[in-house]
Amino acid sequence: MAVIAQAPAILDLIAVNGDDLTLNITVTDNSVAYSWTGATISTSIVDTSNNVNATNFTATTAGGGLLTLSLSDTNTSTLGAGTWRWQVNVTKATITRTWLAGALTIMDRGWGGSSTSSASASLQSGTLAFAITS
């Protein structure tokens, strides 16, 4: 059976209630830095019942294919402890695609676990490659 899949790359995130969360994502298309010219980025965060949340990532772009997604300390506090679903949509030349999606877990302060001040990951979806640092 043939299958055509346009599924987003999956990236699960964990943040602490009341902390900032910033992701720097370098996007390449066929190994060339993605041009954000003419692109519109939208994000959404929904609860487990698919209700859209008023709090959302701030998305900014820069040269070299850089996309920065951030939630402020106020944003993570507004969301509160729990697990949410999030996604990034990009519209360019009238074509909209969901590029990244995953779970966003907000932990209460004082919860034990391991943490790093920076991390990196690489994801690929079709010809697009995502190099992620935080």
C-alpha positions as CSV (number, residue, x, y, z in Angstrom):
1,M,0.0,0.0,0.0
2,A,1.3,3.4,-0.9
3,V,1.3,6.2,1.8
4,I,1.9,9.9,1.4
5,A,2.7,11.4,4.8
6,Q,3.0,15.1,5.6
7,A,3.2,14.6,9.3
8,P,5.2,17.1,11.4
9,A,8.4,16.4,13.1
10,I,7.7,15.5,16.7
11,L,9.4,17.4,19.5
12,D,8.3,17.0,23.1
13,L,9.1,19.8,25.6
14,I,9.4,20.0,29.3
15,A,9.4,23.3,31.2
16,V,9.1,24.5,34.8
17,N,6.1,26.5,35.9
18,G,7.2,30.2,36.2
19,D,10.4,29.7,34.1
20,D,11.2,31.0,30.6
21,L,11.5,28.5,27.7
22,T,13.4,29.4,24.6
23,L,14.1,27.2,21.6
24,N,16.4,28.2,18.7
25,I,15.6,26.2,15.7
26,T,17.8,26.3,12.6
27,V,15.8,25.2,9.6
28,T,17.4,24.0,6.3
29,D,15.7,22.9,3.1
30,N,17.8,20.5,1.0
31,S,20.8,21.5,3.2
32,V,20.3,25.3,2.5
33,A,19.3,27.7,5.2
34,Y,15.6,28.3,5.0
35,S,14.5,31.7,3.7
36,W,11.7,33.2,5.9
37,T,10.9,35.8,3.3
38,G,7.2,35.7,2.6
39,A,6.5,33.1,5.4
40,T,4.0,33.5,8.2
41,I,4.5,31.5,11.3
42,S,1.7,30.6,13.7
43,T,1.8,28.4,16.8
44,S,-0.9,26.9,19.0
45,I,-1.1,25.3,22.4
46,V,-4.1,23.2,23.2
47,D,-5.3,21.2,26.2
48,T,-6.1,17.5,26.1
49,S,-9.7,18.3,25.0
50,N,-8.3,20.3,22.0
51,N,-9.3,23.6,23.5
52,V,-7.0,26.4,22.2
53,N,-5.2,28.2,24.9
54,A,-4.8,32.0,25.0
55,T,-1.1,31.6,25.9
56,N,1.1,30.9,22.9
57,F,4.7,30.8,21.8
58,T,6.3,34.0,20.5
59,A,7.9,33.2,17.1
60,T,10.7,35.3,15.6
61,T,12.9,34.6,12.6
62,A,16.4,35.7,11.5
63,G,18.9,35.0,8.8
64,G,20.5,31.6,8.5
65,G,17.1,29.9,8.7
66,L,16.8,30.7,12.5
67,L,13.4,30.4,14.1
68,T,13.1,31.2,17.8
69,L,10.1,30.0,19.8
70,S,9.7,31.3,23.4
71,L,7.4,31.2,26.3
72,S,7.9,33.8,29.1
73,D,7.8,33.0,32.7
74,T,4.3,34.6,32.8
75,N,3.3,32.2,29.9
76,T,4.4,29.1,31.7
77,S,2.6,30.3,34.9
78,T,-0.5,31.0,32.9
79,L,-0.5,27.5,31.5
80,G,0.2,26.0,34.9
81,A,1.3,22.5,35.7
82,G,0.0,19.9,33.2
83,T,0.5,18.5,29.7
84,W,-0.5,20.4,26.6
85,R,-0.1,19.8,22.9
86,W,1.7,22.4,20.7
87,Q,2.4,22.9,17.1
88,V,4.2,25.3,14.7
89,N,2.5,26.1,11.3
90,V,4.3,27.8,8.4
91,T,2.5,29.4,5.5
92,K,4.5,30.3,2.5
93,A,3.2,30.9,-1.1
94,T,-0.3,30.1,0.1
95,I,0.7,26.6,1.3
96,T,0.3,25.9,5.0
97,R,2.1,23.0,6.7
98,T,2.5,21.9,10.3
99,W,6.2,21.6,10.7
100,L,6.7,20.7,14.4
101,A,4.3,19.3,17.0
102,G,4.5,17.5,20.3
103,A,3.7,17.5,24.0
104,L,4.5,20.4,26.3
105,T,4.7,19.4,29.9
106,I,4.8,22.2,32.5
107,M,6.2,20.9,35.8
108,D,5.6,22.4,39.2
109,R,8.6,24.0,40.8
110,G,10.5,21.7,43.1
111,W,9.7,18.6,41.1
112,G,12.7,16.4,40.9
113,G,14.3,15.4,37.6
114,S,17.3,16.0,35.5
115,S,17.7,19.2,33.6
116,T,20.2,20.9,31.4
117,S,20.6,24.6,30.6
118,S,21.1,23.7,27.0
119,A,20.3,20.8,24.7
120,S,20.3,20.1,21.1
121,A,18.4,17.8,18.7
122,S,18.1,17.2,15.0
123,L,14.9,16.3,13.3
124,Q,14.0,15.8,9.7
125,S,10.7,15.9,7.9
126,G,10.9,15.5,4.1
127,T,13.5,17.9,2.8
128,L,13.4,20.1,5.9
129,A,15.9,19.6,8.7
130,F,15.5,21.1,12.1
131,A,18.6,21.7,14.4
132,I,17.2,22.7,17.8
133,T,19.1,24.2,20.7
134,S,17.7,25.7,23.9
